[in-house]
Amino acid sequence: MKKVFLLIAVAGMMLTSCKKCKDCEQKYEFINGALEADFQELAEMLGYATFEEYMNATIQVSDSEFCGDDLDTMEDTEMTYDMDGDGTTDYRVYYECK
């Protein structure tokens, strides 16, 4: 009987200690009708060859594995930006976790 209880206790601890983990990759997408080509000139004025290069240099790239509460935070993170100052957000940065 003690062996069965010990086995159940150990199995329970193993199951509760398992953390849901995923690899998260930071991404961006244009929204509200904005297009990457619309901001190519802006990127060039800022010294970048392409808008993609600008984005890679300015968004914090922190691709890695997240678990538990950190994973929940990453999956809920979304930042939006108004690149041209017209009052409409042009792109959003978010994490895609798999």
Distance bins in CASP14 RR format, pairs under 12 A and 6 or more apart:
PFRMAT RR
TARGET T0000
AUTHOR 0000-0000-0000
RMODE 2
METHOD distances of the structure
MODEL  1
1 7 0 0 0 0 0 1 0 0 0 0 0
1 8 0 0 0 0 0 1 0 0 0 0 0
2 8 0 0 0 0 0 1 0 0 0 0 0
2 9 0 0 0 0 0 1 0 0 0 0 0
3 9 0 0 0 0 0 1 0 0 0 0 0
3 10 0 0 0 0 0 1 0 0 0 0 0
4 10 0 0 0 0 0 1 0 0 0 0 0
4 11 0 0 0 0 0 1 0 0 0 0 0
5 11 0 0 0 0 0 1 0 0 0 0 0
5 12 0 0 0 0 0 1 0 0 0 0 0
6 12 0 0 0 0 0 1 0 0 0 0 0
6 13 0 0 0 0 0 1 0 0 0 0 0
7 13 0 0 0 0 0 1 0 0 0 0 0
7 14 0 0 0 0 0 1 0 0 0 0 0
8 14 0 0 0 0 0 1 0 0 0 0 0
8 15 0 0 0 0 0 1 0 0 0 0 0
9 15 0 0 0 0 0 1 0 0 0 0 0
9 16 0 0 0 0 0 1 0 0 0 0 0
10 16 0 0 0 0 0 1 0 0 0 0 0
10 17 0 0 0 0 0 1 0 0 0 0 0
11 17 0 0 0 0 0 1 0 0 0 0 0
11 18 0 0 0 0 0 1 0 0 0 0 0
12 18 0 0 0 0 1 0 0 0 0 0 0
17 67 0 0 0 0 0 1 0 0 0 0 0
17 68 0 0 0 0 0 1 0 0 0 0 0
18 67 0 0 0 0 1 0 0 0 0 0 0
18 68 0 0 0 0 0 1 0 0 0 0 0
19 65 0 0 0 0 0 1 0 0 0 0 0
19 66 0 0 0 0 1 0 0 0 0 0 0
19 67 1 0 1 0 0 0 0 0 0 0 0
19 68 1 0 1 0 0 0 0 0 0 0 0
19 69 0 0 0 0 1 0 0 0 0 0 0
19 70 0 0 0 0 1 0 0 0 0 0 0
19 71 0 0 0 0 1 0 0 0 0 0 0
19 72 0 0 0 0 0 1 0 0 0 0 0
20 65 0 0 0 0 0 1 0 0 0 0 0
20 66 0 0 0 0 1 0 0 0 0 0 0
20 67 1 0 0 1 0 0 0 0 0 0 0
20 68 1 0 1 0 0 0 0 0 0 0 0
20 69 0 0 0 0 0 1 0 0 0 0 0
20 70 0 0 0 0 0 1 0 0 0 0 0
20 71 1 0 0 1 0 0 0 0 0 0 0
20 72 0 0 0 0 1 0 0 0 0 0 0
20 74 0 0 0 0 0 1 0 0 0 0 0
20 75 0 0 0 0 0 1 0 0 0 0 0
20 97 0 0 0 0 0 1 0 0 0 0 0
21 64 0 0 0 0 0 1 0 0 0 0 0
21 65 1 0 1 0 0 0 0 0 0 0 0
21 66 1 0 0 1 0 0 0 0 0 0 0
21 67 1 1 0 0 0 0 0 0 0 0 0
21 68 1 0 0 1 0 0 0 0 0 0 0
21 69 0 0 0 0 0 1 0 0 0 0 0
21 70 0 0 0 0 1 0 0 0 0 0 0
21 71 1 0 0 1 0 0 0 0 0 0 0
21 72 0 0 0 0 0 1 0 0 0 0 0
21 74 0 0 0 0 0 1 0 0 0 0 0
21 75 0 0 0 0 0 1 0 0 0 0 0
21 97 0 0 0 0 1 0 0 0 0 0 0
21 98 0 0 0 0 0 1 0 0 0 0 0
22 63 0 0 0 0 0 1 0 0 0 0 0
22 64 0 0 0 0 0 1 0 0 0 0 0
22 65 1 0 0 1 0 0 0 0 0 0 0
22 66 1 0 0 1 0 0 0 0 0 0 0
22 67 1 0 0 1 0 0 0 0 0 0 0
22 68 0 0 0 0 1 0 0 0 0 0 0
22 70 0 0 0 0 0 1 0 0 0 0 0
22 71 1 0 1 0 0 0 0 0 0 0 0
22 72 0 0 0 0 0 1 0 0 0 0 0
22 74 0 0 0 0 1 0 0 0 0 0 0
22 75 0 0 0 0 1 0 0 0 0 0 0
22 95 0 0 0 0 1 0 0 0 0 0 0
22 96 0 0 0 0 1 0 0 0 0 0 0
22 97 1 0 1 0 0 0 0 0 0 0 0
22 98 1 0 1 0 0 0 0 0 0 0 0
23 62 0 0 0 0 0 1 0 0 0 0 0
23 63 1 0 0 1 0 0 0 0 0 0 0
23 64 1 0 0 1 0 0 0 0 0 0 0
23 65 1 0 1 0 0 0 0 0 0 0 0
23 66 0 0 0 0 1 0 0 0 0 0 0
23 67 0 0 0 0 0 1 0 0 0 0 0
23 71 0 0 0 0 0 1 0 0 0 0 0
23 74 0 0 0 0 0 1 0 0 0 0 0
23 75 0 0 0 0 0 1 0 0 0 0 0
23 95 0 0 0 0 0 1 0 0 0 0 0
23 96 0 0 0 0 1 0 0 0 0 0 0
23 97 1 0 0 1 0 0 0 0 0 0 0
23 98 1 0 1 0 0 0 0 0 0 0 0
24 61 0 0 0 0 0 1 0 0 0 0 0
24 62 0 0 0 0 1 0 0 0 0 0 0
24 63 1 0 0 1 0 0 0 0 0 0 0
24 64 1 0 0 1 0 0 0 0 0 0 0
24 65 1 0 0 1 0 0 0 0 0 0 0
24 66 1 0 1 0 0 0 0 0 0 0 0
24 67 0 0 0 0 0 1 0 0 0 0 0
24 68 0 0 0 0 0 1 0 0 0 0 0
24 70 0 0 0 0 1 0 0 0 0 0 0
24 71 1 0 0 1 0 0 0 0 0 0 0
24 72 0 0 0 0 0 1 0 0 0 0 0
24 73 0 0 0 0 1 0 0 0 0 0 0
24 74 1 0 1 0 0 0 0 0 0 0 0
24 75 1 0 0 1 0 0 0 0 0 0 0
24 76 0 0 0 0 0 1 0 0 0 0 0
24 77 0 0 0 0 1 0 0 0 0 0 0
24 94 0 0 0 0 1 0 0 0 0 0 0
24 95 1 0 1 0 0 0 0 0 0 0 0
24 96 1 0 0 1 0 0 0 0 0 0 0
24 97 1 0 1 0 0 0 0 0 0 0 0
24 98 1 0 0 1 0 0 0 0 0 0 0
25 59 0 0 0 0 0 1 0 0 0 0 0
25 61 0 0 0 0 1 0 0 0 0 0 0
25 62 0 0 0 0 1 0 0 0 0 0 0
25 63 1 0 1 0 0 0 0 0 0 0 0
25 64 0 0 0 0 1 0 0 0 0 0 0
25 65 0 0 0 0 0 1 0 0 0 0 0
25 66 0 0 0 0 0 1 0 0 0 0 0
25 74 0 0 0 0 1 0 0 0 0 0 0
25 75 0 0 0 0 0 1 0 0 0 0 0
25 93 0 0 0 0 0 1 0 0 0 0 0
25 94 0 0 0 0 1 0 0 0 0 0 0
25 95 1 0 0 1 0 0 0 0 0 0 0
25 96 1 0 1 0 0 0 0 0 0 0 0
25 97 1 0 0 1 0 0 0 0 0 0 0
25 98 1 0 0 1 0 0 0 0 0 0 0
26 55 0 0 0 0 1 0 0 0 0 0 0
26 56 0 0 0 0 0 1 0 0 0 0 0
26 58 0 0 0 0 0 1 0 0 0 0 0
26 59 1 0 0 1 0 0 0 0 0 0 0
26 60 1 0 0 1 0 0 0 0 0 0 0
26 61 1 0 1 0 0 0 0 0 0 0 0
26 62 1 0 0 1 0 0 0 0 0 0 0
26 63 1 0 0 1 0 0 0 0 0 0 0
26 64 0 0 0 0 0 1 0 0 0 0 0
26 66 0 0 0 0 0 1 0 0 0 0 0
26 74 0 0 0 0 1 0 0 0 0 0 0
26 77 0 0 0 0 1 0 0 0 0 0 0
26 78 0 0 0 0 0 1 0 0 0 0 0
26 79 0 0 0 0 0 1 0 0 0 0 0
26 92 0 0 0 0 0 1 0 0 0 0 0
26 93 1 0 0 1 0 0 0 0 0 0 0
26 94 1 0 0 1 0 0 0 0 0 0 0
26 95 1 0 1 0 0 0 0 0 0 0 0
26 96 0 0 0 0 1 0 0 0 0 0 0
26 97 0 0 0 0 0 1 0 0 0 0 0
27 55 0 0 0 0 1 0 0 0 0 0 0
27 56 0 0 0 0 0 1 0 0 0 0 0
27 59 0 0 0 0 1 0 0 0 0 0 0
27 61 0 0 0 0 0 1 0 0 0 0 0
27 63 0 0 0 0 1 0 0 0 0 0 0
27 74 0 0 0 0 0 1 0 0 0 0 0
27 77 0 0 0 0 0 1 0 0 0 0 0
27 78 0 0 0 0 0 1 0 0 0 0 0
27 79 0 0 0 0 0 1 0 0 0 0 0
27 91 0 0 0 0 0 1 0 0 0 0 0
27 92 0 0 0 0 1 0 0 0 0 0 0
27 93 1 0 0 1 0 0 0 0 0 0 0
27 94 1 0 0 1 0 0 0 0 0 0 0
27 95 1 0 0 1 0 0 0 0 0 0 0
27 96 1 0 1 0 0 0 0 0 0 0 0
27 97 0 0 0 0 0 1 0 0 0 0 0
27 98 0 0 0 0 0 1 0 0 0 0 0
28 34 0 0 0 0 0 1 0 0 0 0 0
28 36 0 0 0 0 1 0 0 0 0 0 0
28 39 0 0 0 0 0 1 0 0 0 0 0
28 51 0 0 0 0 0 1 0 0 0 0 0
28 52 0 0 0 0 1 0 0 0 0 0 0
28 54 0 0 0 0 0 1 0 0 0 0 0
28 55 1 0 1 0 0 0 0 0 0 0 0
28 56 0 0 0 0 1 0 0 0 0 0 0
28 58 0 0 0 0 1 0 0 0 0 0 0
28 59 1 0 0 1 0 0 0 0 0 0 0
28 60 0 0 0 0 0 1 0 0 0 0 0
28 61 0 0 0 0 0 1 0 0 0 0 0
28 78 0 0 0 0 0 1 0 0 0 0 0
28 79 0 0 0 0 1 0 0 0 0 0 0
28 80 0 0 0 0 0 1 0 0 0 0 0
28 81 0 0 0 0 1 0 0 0 0 0 0
28 83 0 0 0 0 0 1 0 0 0 0 0
28 89 0 0 0 0 0 1 0 0 0 0 0
28 90 0 0 0 0 0 1 0 0 0 0 0
28 91 1 0 1 0 0 0 0 0 0 0 0
28 92 1 0 0 1 0 0 0 0 0 0 0
28 93 1 0 1 0 0 0 0 0 0 0 0
28 94 1 0 0 1 0 0 0 0 0 0 0
28 95 0 0 0 0 0 1 0 0 0 0 0
28 96 0 0 0 0 0 1 0 0 0 0 0
29 35 0 0 0 0 0 1 0 0 0 0 0
29 36 0 0 0 0 1 0 0 0 0 0 0
29 55 0 0 0 0 0 1 0 0 0 0 0
29 59 0 0 0 0 0 1 0 0 0 0 0
29 78 0 0 0 0 0 1 0 0 0 0 0
29 79 0 0 0 0 0 1 0 0 0 0 0
29 80 0 0 0 0 0 1 0 0 0 0 0
29 81 0 0 0 0 0 1 0 0 0 0 0
29 89 0 0 0 0 0 1 0 0 0 0 0
29 90 0 0 0 0 0 1 0 0 0 0 0
29 91 1 0 0 1 0 0 0 0 0 0 0
29 92 1 0 0 1 0 0 0 0 0 0 0
29 93 0 0 0 0 1 0 0 0 0 0 0
29 94 1 0 0 1 0 0 0 0 0 0 0
29 96 0 0 0 0 0 1 0 0 0 0 0
30 36 1 0 0 1 0 0 0 0 0 0 0
30 37 0 0 0 0 1 0 0 0 0 0 0
30 38 0 0 0 0 1 0 0 0 0 0 0
30 39 0 0 0 0 1 0 0 0 0 0 0
30 51 0 0 0 0 1 0 0 0 0 0 0
30 52 0 0 0 0 0 1 0 0 0 0 0
30 55 0 0 0 0 0 1 0 0 0 0 0
30 80 0 0 0 0 0 1 0 0 0 0 0
30 81 0 0 0 0 0 1 0 0 0 0 0
30 83 0 0 0 0 1 0 0 0 0 0 0
30 84 0 0 0 0 0 1 0 0 0 0 0
30 88 0 0 0 0 0 1 0 0 0 0 0
30 89 0 0 0 0 1 0 0 0 0 0 0
30 90 1 0 0 1 0 0 0 0 0 0 0
30 91 1 0 1 0 0 0 0 0 0 0 0
30 92 0 0 0 0 1 0 0 0 0 0 0
30 93 0 0 0 0 0 1 0 0 0 0 0
31 78 0 0 0 0 0 1 0 0 0 0 0
31 79 0 0 0 0 0 1 0 0 0 0 0
31 80 1 0 0 1 0 0 0 0 0 0 0
31 81 0 0 0 0 1 0 0 0 0 0 0
31 82 0 0 0 0 0 1 0 0 0 0 0
31 83 0 0 0 0 0 1 0 0 0 0 0
31 88 0 0 0 0 1 0 0 0 0 0 0
31 89 1 0 0 1 0 0 0 0 0 0 0
31 90 1 0 0 1 0 0 0 0 0 0 0
31 91 1 0 0 1 0 0 0 0 0 0 0
31 92 1 0 1 0 0 0 0 0 0 0 0
31 93 0 0 0 0 0 1 0 0 0 0 0
31 94 0 0 0 0 0 1 0 0 0 0 0
32 38 0 0 0 0 0 1 0 0 0 0 0
32 80 0 0 0 0 1 0 0 0 0 0 0
32 81 0 0 0 0 0 1 0 0 0 0 0
32 82 0 0 0 0 1 0 0 0 0 0 0
32 83 0 0 0 0 0 1 0 0 0 0 0
32 84 0 0 0 0 0 1 0 0 0 0 0
32 86 0 0 0 0 1 0 0 0 0 0 0
32 87 0 0 0 0 1 0 0 0 0 0 0
32 88 1 0 1 0 0 0 0 0 0 0 0
32 89 1 0 0 1 0 0 0 0 0 0 0
32 90 1 0 0 1 0 0 0 0 0 0 0
32 91 0 0 0 0 1 0 0 0 0 0 0
32 92 0 0 0 0 1 0 0 0 0 0 0
33 39 0 0 0 0 0 1 0 0 0 0 0
33 84 0 0 0 0 0 1 0 0 0 0 0
33 86 0 0 0 0 0 1 0 0 0 0 0
33 88 0 0 0 0 1 0 0 0 0 0 0
33 89 0 0 0 0 0 1 0 0 0 0 0
33 90 0 0 0 0 1 0 0 0 0 0 0
33 91 0 0 0 0 0 1 0 0 0 0 0
34 40 0 0 0 0 0 1 0 0 0 0 0
34 42 0 0 0 0 0 1 0 0 0 0 0
34 51 0 0 0 0 0 1 0 0 0 0 0
34 80 0 0 0 0 0 1 0 0 0 0 0
34 81 0 0 0 0 1 0 0 0 0 0 0
34 82 0 0 0 0 1 0 0 0 0 0 0
34 83 1 0 0 1 0 0 0 0 0 0 0
34 84 0 0 0 0 1 0 0 0 0 0 0
34 85 0 0 0 0 0 1 0 0 0 0 0
34 86 0 0 0 0 1 0 0 0 0 0 0
34 87 0 0 0 0 0 1 0 0 0 0 0
34 88 1 0 0 1 0 0 0 0 0 0 0
34 89 0 0 0 0 1 0 0 0 0 0 0
34 90 1 1 0 0 0 0 0 0 0 0 0
34 91 1 0 0 1 0 0 0 0 0 0 0
34 92 0 0 0 0 0 1 0 0 0 0 0
35 51 0 0 0 0 1 0 0 0 0 0 0
35 83 0 0 0 0 0 1 0 0 0 0 0
35 84 0 0 0 0 0 1 0 0 0 0 0
35 90 0 0 0 0 1 0 0 0 0 0 0
35 91 0 0 0 0 0 1 0 0 0 0 0
36 42 0 0 0 0 0 1 0 0 0 0 0
36 43 0 0 0 0 1 0 0 0 0 0 0
36 50 0 0 0 0 1 0 0 0 0 0 0
36 51 1 0 1 0 0 0 0 0 0 0 0
36 52 1 0 0 1 0 0 0 0 0 0 0
36 53 0 0 0 0 0 1 0 0 0 0 0
36 54 0 0 0 0 1 0 0 0 0 0 0
36 55 0 0 0 0 1 0 0 0 0 0 0
36 83 0 0 0 0 0 1 0 0 0 0 0
36 90 0 0 0 0 1 0 0 0 0 0 0
36 91 0 0 0 0 1 0 0 0 0 0 0
37 43 0 0 0 0 0 1 0 0 0 0 0
37 44 0 0 0 0 0 1 0 0 0 0 0
37 50 0 0 0 0 0 1 0 0 0 0 0
37 51 1 0 0 1 0 0 0 0 0 0 0
37 52 0 0 0 0 0 1 0 0 0 0 0
38 51 0 0 0 0 1 0 0 0 0 0 0
38 83 0 0 0 0 1 0 0 0 0 0 0
38 84 1 0 0 1 0 0 0 0 0 0 0
38 86 0 0 0 0 0 1 0 0 0 0 0
38 88 0 0 0 0 0 1 0 0 0 0 0
38 90 1 0 0 1 0 0 0 0 0 0 0
38 91 0 0 0 0 0 1 0 0 0 0 0
39 45 0 0 0 0 0 1 0 0 0 0 0
39 46 0 0 0 0 1 0 0 0 0 0 0
39 48 0 0 0 0 0 1 0 0 0 0 0
39 50 0 0 0 0 1 0 0 0 0 0 0
39 51 1 0 1 0 0 0 0 0 0 0 0
39 52 0 0 0 0 0 1 0 0 0 0 0
39 53 0 0 0 0 0 1 0 0 0 0 0
39 54 1 0 0 1 0 0 0 0 0 0 0
39 55 0 0 0 0 1 0 0 0 0 0 0
39 58 0 0 0 0 0 1 0 0 0 0 0
39 81 0 0 0 0 0 1 0 0 0 0 0
39 82 0 0 0 0 0 1 0 0 0 0 0
39 83 1 0 1 0 0 0 0 0 0 0 0
39 84 1 0 0 1 0 0 0 0 0 0 0
39 85 0 0 0 0 0 1 0 0 0 0 0
39 90 1 0 0 1 0 0 0 0 0 0 0
39 91 0 0 0 0 1 0 0 0 0 0 0
40 46 0 0 0 0 0 1 0 0 0 0 0
40 47 0 0 0 0 0 1 0 0 0 0 0
40 48 0 0 0 0 1 0 0 0 0 0 0
40 49 0 0 0 0 1 0 0 0 0 0 0
40 50 1 0 0 1 0 0 0 0 0 0 0
40 51 1 0 1 0 0 0 0 0 0 0 0
40 52 0 0 0 0 1 0 0 0 0 0 0
40 53 0 0 0 0 0 1 0 0 0 0 0
40 54 0 0 0 0 1 0 0 0 0 0 0
40 55 0 0 0 0 0 1 0 0 0 0 0
40 83 0 0 0 0 0 1 0 0 0 0 0
41 47 0 0 0 0 0 1 0 0 0 0 0
41 48 0 0 0 0 0 1 0 0 0 0 0
41 50 0 0 0 0 0 1 0 0 0 0 0
41 51 0 0 0 0 1 0 0 0 0 0 0
41 54 0 0 0 0 0 1 0 0 0 0 0
41 83 0 0 0 0 0 1 0 0 0 0 0
41 84 0 0 0 0 0 1 0 0 0 0 0
42 48 0 0 0 0 1 0 0 0 0 0 0
42 50 0 0 0 0 0 1 0 0 0 0 0
42 51 1 0 0 1 0 0 0 0 0 0 0
42 54 1 0 0 1 0 0 0 0 0 0 0
42 55 0 0 0 0 0 1 0 0 0 0 0
42 58 0 0 0 0 0 1 0 0 0 0 0
42 81 0 0 0 0 0 1 0 0 0 0 0
42 83 1 0 0 1 0 0 0 0 0 0 0
42 84 1 0 0 1 0 0 0 0 0 0 0
42 85 0 0 0 0 0 1 0 0 0 0 0
42 90 0 0 0 0 0 1 0 0 0 0 0
42 91 0 0 0 0 0 1 0 0 0 0 0
43 49 1 0 0 1 0 0 0 0 0 0 0
43 50 1 0 0 1 0 0 0 0 0 0 0
43 51 1 0 1 0 0 0 0 0 0 0 0
43 52 0 0 0 0 1 0 0 0 0 0 0
43 53 1 0 0 1 0 0 0 0 0 0 0
43 54 1 0 1 0 0 0 0 0 0 0 0
43 55 0 0 0 0 1 0 0 0 0 0 0
43 56 0 0 0 0 0 1 0 0 0 0 0
43 57 0 0 0 0 1 0 0 0 0 0 0
43 58 0 0 0 0 1 0 0 0 0 0 0
43 83 0 0 0 0 1 0 0 0 0 0 0
44 50 0 0 0 0 1 0 0 0 0 0 0
44 51 0 0 0 0 1 0 0 0 0 0 0
44 53 0 0 0 0 1 0 0 0 0 0 0
44 54 0 0 0 0 1 0 0 0 0 0 0
45 51 0 0 0 0 0 1 0 0 0 0 0
45 54 0 0 0 0 0 1 0 0 0 0 0
45 83 0 0 0 0 0 1 0 0 0 0 0
45 84 0 0 0 0 0 1 0 0 0 0 0
46 53 0 0 0 0 1 0 0 0 0 0 0
46 54 1 0 0 1 0 0 0 0 0 0 0
46 55 0 0 0 0 0 1 0 0 0 0 0
46 57 0 0 0 0 1 0 0 0 0 0 0
46 58 0 0 0 0 1 0 0 0 0 0 0
46 83 0 0 0 0 0 1 0 0 0 0 0
47 53 0 0 0 0 1 0 0 0 0 0 0
47 54 0 0 0 0 1 0 0 0 0 0 0
47 57 0 0 0 0 1 0 0 0 0 0 0
47 58 0 0 0 0 0 1 0 0 0 0 0
48 54 1 0 1 0 0 0 0 0 0 0 0
48 55 0 0 0 0 1 0 0 0 0 0 0
48 56 0 0 0 0 1 0 0 0 0 0 0
48 57 1 0 0 1 0 0 0 0 0 0 0
48 58 0 0 0 0 1 0 0 0 0 0 0
49 56 0 0 0 0 0 1 0 0 0 0 0
49 57 0 0 0 0 0 1 0 0 0 0 0
50 56 0 0 0 0 1 0 0 0 0 0 0
50 57 0 0 0 0 0 1 0 0 0 0 0
51 57 0 0 0 0 0 1 0 0 0 0 0
51 58 0 0 0 0 0 1 0 0 0 0 0
51 59 0 0 0 0 0 1 0 0 0 0 0
51 83 0 0 0 0 1 0 0 0 0 0 0
51 90 0 0 0 0 0 1 0 0 0 0 0
51 91 0 0 0 0 1 0 0 0 0 0 0
52 58 0 0 0 0 0 1 0 0 0 0 0
52 59 0 0 0 0 0 1 0 0 0 0 0
52 91 0 0 0 0 0 1 0 0 0 0 0
53 59 0 0 0 0 0 1 0 0 0 0 0
54 81 0 0 0 0 0 1 0 0 0 0 0
54 83 0 0 0 0 1 0 0 0 0 0 0
54 91 0 0 0 0 0 1 0 0 0 0 0
55 61 0 0 0 0 1 0 0 0 0 0 0
55 81 0 0 0 0 0 1 0 0 0 0 0
55 83 0 0 0 0 0 1 0 0 0 0 0
55 90 0 0 0 0 0 1 0 0 0 0 0
55 91 0 0 0 0 1 0 0 0 0 0 0
55 92 0 0 0 0 0 1 0 0 0 0 0
55 93 0 0 0 0 1 0 0 0 0 0 0
56 63 0 0 0 0 0 1 0 0 0 0 0
56 93 0 0 0 0 0 1 0 0 0 0 0
58 79 0 0 0 0 0 1 0 0 0 0 0
58 81 0 0 0 0 1 0 0 0 0 0 0
58 83 0 0 0 0 0 1 0 0 0 0 0
58 91 0 0 0 0 0 1 0 0 0 0 0
58 93 0 0 0 0 1 0 0 0 0 0 0
59 77 0 0 0 0 0 1 0 0 0 0 0
59 79 0 0 0 0 1 0 0 0 0 0 0
59 81 0 0 0 0 1 0 0 0 0 0 0
59 91 0 0 0 0 1 0 0 0 0 0 0
59 92 0 0 0 0 0 1 0 0 0 0 0
59 93 1 0 1 0 0 0 0 0 0 0 0
59 94 0 0 0 0 0 1 0 0 0 0 0
59 95 0 0 0 0 0 1 0 0 0 0 0
60 77 0 0 0 0 0 1 0 0 0 0 0
60 79 0 0 0 0 0 1 0 0 0 0 0
60 93 0 0 0 0 1 0 0 0 0 0 0
60 95 0 0 0 0 0 1 0 0 0 0 0
61 93 0 0 0 0 0 1 0 0 0 0 0
61 95 0 0 0 0 0 1 0 0 0 0 0
62 70 0 0 0 0 0 1 0 0 0 0 0
62 74 0 0 0 0 1 0 0 0 0 0 0
62 77 0 0 0 0 0 1 0 0 0 0 0
62 93 0 0 0 0 0 1 0 0 0 0 0
62 95 0 0 0 0 1 0 0 0 0 0 0
63 74 0 0 0 0 0 1 0 0 0 0 0
63 95 0 0 0 0 1 0 0 0 0 0 0
63 96 0 0 0 0 1 0 0 0 0 0 0
63 97 0 0 0 0 0 1 0 0 0 0 0
63 98 0 0 0 0 0 1 0 0 0 0 0
64 70 0 0 0 0 1 0 0 0 0 0 0
64 71 0 0 0 0 0 1 0 0 0 0 0
64 74 0 0 0 0 1 0 0 0 0 0 0
64 95 0 0 0 0 0 1 0 0 0 0 0
64 97 0 0 0 0 0 1 0 0 0 0 0
65 71 0 0 0 0 1 0 0 0 0 0 0
65 74 0 0 0 0 0 1 0 0 0 0 0
65 95 0 0 0 0 0 1 0 0 0 0 0
65 97 0 0 0 0 1 0 0 0 0 0 0
65 98 0 0 0 0 0 1 0 0 0 0 0
66 72 0 0 0 0 1 0 0 0 0 0 0
66 73 1 0 0 1 0 0 0 0 0 0 0
66 74 1 0 1 0 0 0 0 0 0 0 0
66 75 0 0 0 0 1 0 0 0 0 0 0
66 76 0 0 0 0 0 1 0 0 0 0 0
66 77 0 0 0 0 0 1 0 0 0 0 0
66 95 0 0 0 0 1 0 0 0 0 0 0
66 96 0 0 0 0 0 1 0 0 0 0 0
66 97 1 0 0 1 0 0 0 0 0 0 0
66 98 0 0 0 0 0 1 0 0 0 0 0
67 73 0 0 0 0 0 1 0 0 0 0 0
67 74 0 0 0 0 1 0 0 0 0 0 0
67 75 0 0 0 0 0 1 0 0 0 0 0
67 97 0 0 0 0 0 1 0 0 0 0 0
68 74 0 0 0 0 1 0 0 0 0 0 0
68 75 0 0 0 0 0 1 0 0 0 0 0
68 97 0 0 0 0 0 1 0 0 0 0 0
69 75 0 0 0 0 0 1 0 0 0 0 0
69 76 0 0 0 0 0 1 0 0 0 0 0
70 76 0 0 0 0 0 1 0 0 0 0 0
70 77 0 0 0 0 0 1 0 0 0 0 0
70 95 0 0 0 0 0 1 0 0 0 0 0
70 97 0 0 0 0 0 1 0 0 0 0 0
71 77 0 0 0 0 0 1 0 0 0 0 0
71 95 0 0 0 0 1 0 0 0 0 0 0
71 97 1 0 0 1 0 0 0 0 0 0 0
71 98 0 0 0 0 0 1 0 0 0 0 0
72 95 0 0 0 0 0 1 0 0 0 0 0
72 97 0 0 0 0 1 0 0 0 0 0 0
73 95 0 0 0 0 1 0 0 0 0 0 0
73 97 0 0 0 0 0 1 0 0 0 0 0
74 93 0 0 0 0 0 1 0 0 0 0 0
74 94 0 0 0 0 1 0 0 0 0 0 0
74 95 1 0 1 0 0 0 0 0 0 0 0
74 96 0 0 0 0 1 0 0 0 0 0 0
74 97 1 0 0 1 0 0 0 0 0 0 0
74 98 0 0 0 0 0 1 0 0 0 0 0
75 94 0 0 0 0 1 0 0 0 0 0 0
75 95 1 0 0 1 0 0 0 0 0 0 0
75 96 0 0 0 0 1 0 0 0 0 0 0
75 97 1 0 1 0 0 0 0 0 0 0 0
75 98 0 0 0 0 0 1 0 0 0 0 0
76 94 0 0 0 0 1 0 0 0 0 0 0
76 95 0 0 0 0 1 0 0 0 0 0 0
76 97 0 0 0 0 0 1 0 0 0 0 0
77 92 0 0 0 0 0 1 0 0 0 0 0
77 93 0 0 0 0 1 0 0 0 0 0 0
77 94 1 0 0 1 0 0 0 0 0 0 0
77 95 1 0 1 0 0 0 0 0 0 0 0
77 96 0 0 0 0 0 1 0 0 0 0 0
77 97 0 0 0 0 0 1 0 0 0 0 0
78 89 0 0 0 0 0 1 0 0 0 0 0
78 91 0 0 0 0 0 1 0 0 0 0 0
78 92 1 0 1 0 0 0 0 0 0 0 0
78 93 1 0 0 1 0 0 0 0 0 0 0
78 94 1 0 1 0 0 0 0 0 0 0 0
78 95 0 0 0 0 1 0 0 0 0 0 0
78 96 0 0 0 0 0 1 0 0 0 0 0
79 89 0 0 0 0 1 0 0 0 0 0 0
79 91 0 0 0 0 1 0 0 0 0 0 0
79 92 1 0 0 1 0 0 0 0 0 0 0
79 93 1 0 1 0 0 0 0 0 0 0 0
79 94 1 0 0 1 0 0 0 0 0 0 0
79 95 0 0 0 0 0 1 0 0 0 0 0
80 87 0 0 0 0 0 1 0 0 0 0 0
80 88 0 0 0 0 1 0 0 0 0 0 0
80 89 1 0 1 0 0 0 0 0 0 0 0
80 90 0 0 0 0 1 0 0 0 0 0 0
80 91 1 0 0 1 0 0 0 0 0 0 0
80 92 1 0 1 0 0 0 0 0 0 0 0
80 93 1 0 0 1 0 0 0 0 0 0 0
80 94 0 0 0 0 1 0 0 0 0 0 0
81 87 0 0 0 0 0 1 0 0 0 0 0
81 88 0 0 0 0 0 1 0 0 0 0 0
81 89 1 0 0 1 0 0 0 0 0 0 0
81 90 1 0 0 1 0 0 0 0 0 0 0
81 91 1 0 1 0 0 0 0 0 0 0 0
81 92 1 0 0 1 0 0 0 0 0 0 0
81 93 1 0 0 1 0 0 0 0 0 0 0
81 94 0 0 0 0 0 1 0 0 0 0 0
82 88 1 0 0 1 0 0 0 0 0 0 0
82 89 1 0 1 0 0 0 0 0 0 0 0
82 90 1 0 1 0 0 0 0 0 0 0 0
82 91 0 0 0 0 1 0 0 0 0 0 0
82 92 0 0 0 0 0 1 0 0 0 0 0
83 89 0 0 0 0 1 0 0 0 0 0 0
83 90 1 0 1 0 0 0 0 0 0 0 0
83 91 1 0 0 1 0 0 0 0 0 0 0
83 92 0 0 0 0 0 1 0 0 0 0 0
83 93 0 0 0 0 0 1 0 0 0 0 0
84 90 1 0 0 1 0 0 0 0 0 0 0
84 91 0 0 0 0 0 1 0 0 0 0 0
END
